[in-house]
């Protein structure tokens, strides 16, 4: 399946953790940069983190030190480990690659 498929979202209390997963098949996964974006209600979609084919990473300032993006090329999967979650992290999170293929999005809600 060329379109990425996300999983792992849900409801978590402030300070908690979640791990998002995104799988994509039918591509040479190891050669593509993968990214996570998010869109909060009433706000524009923003890039959260990206991991390049060689393994280097980029993070938005708002998540640095709390989120970690990683990839498992053998499983065609990219992860977003989110720790120290804040209510402002509440959003629909999207997986993307090649600026063309987007997942359907998965809800993450941080609330007590």
Helices and strands as residue ranges (DSSP letters): E 5-7, E 10-12, E 18-23, G 29-31, E 34-39, E 46-51, E 57-59, E 67-72, G 73-75, E 77-82, G 87-89, E 91-97, E 101-102, E 106-110
